[in-house]
Amino acid sequence: MSTLTIILNVLAPPVSVFMKRGVHNDFAISILLTLFFFIPGIIHAFYITRQKNRVL
């Protein structure tokens, strides 16, 4: 995981999820978690960015 990804995970979780997955369900979940509960949004962003690339 790059330094930029870690910084984005903490400061702007939806941006890092968007960079990893694009506009998908995970992106919407990240936005909602970040808006309503900031810490779970960060945890979700780290979870998504640490996953291996999955086939949709």
Contacts in CASP RR format, 6 or more apart in sequence:
PFRMAT RR
TARGET T0000
AUTHOR 0000-0000-0000
METHOD contacts of the structure
MODEL  1
MSTLTIILNVLAPPVSVFMKRGVHNDFAISILLTLFFFIPGIIHAFYITR
QKNRVL
1 49 0 8 1.000
1 50 0 8 1.000
5 16 0 8 1.000
5 19 0 8 1.000
5 49 0 8 1.000
8 15 0 8 1.000
8 16 0 8 1.000
8 19 0 8 1.000
8 45 0 8 1.000
9 16 0 8 1.000
9 42 0 8 1.000
9 45 0 8 1.000
9 46 0 8 1.000
9 49 0 8 1.000
10 42 0 8 1.000
13 30 0 8 1.000
13 33 0 8 1.000
13 34 0 8 1.000
13 41 0 8 1.000
13 42 0 8 1.000
13 44 0 8 1.000
13 45 0 8 1.000
14 27 0 8 1.000
14 30 0 8 1.000
14 31 0 8 1.000
14 34 0 8 1.000
14 45 0 8 1.000
16 45 0 8 1.000
16 48 0 8 1.000
16 49 0 8 1.000
17 26 0 8 1.000
17 27 0 8 1.000
17 30 0 8 1.000
17 44 0 8 1.000
17 45 0 8 1.000
17 48 0 8 1.000
17 49 0 8 1.000
18 27 0 8 1.000
18 30 0 8 1.000
20 26 0 8 1.000
20 48 0 8 1.000
20 49 0 8 1.000
21 27 0 8 1.000
21 48 0 8 1.000
24 56 0 8 1.000
26 44 0 8 1.000
26 48 0 8 1.000
29 44 0 8 1.000
30 41 0 8 1.000
30 44 0 8 1.000
30 45 0 8 1.000
30 48 0 8 1.000
33 40 0 8 1.000
33 41 0 8 1.000
33 44 0 8 1.000
34 41 0 8 1.000
34 42 0 8 1.000
END
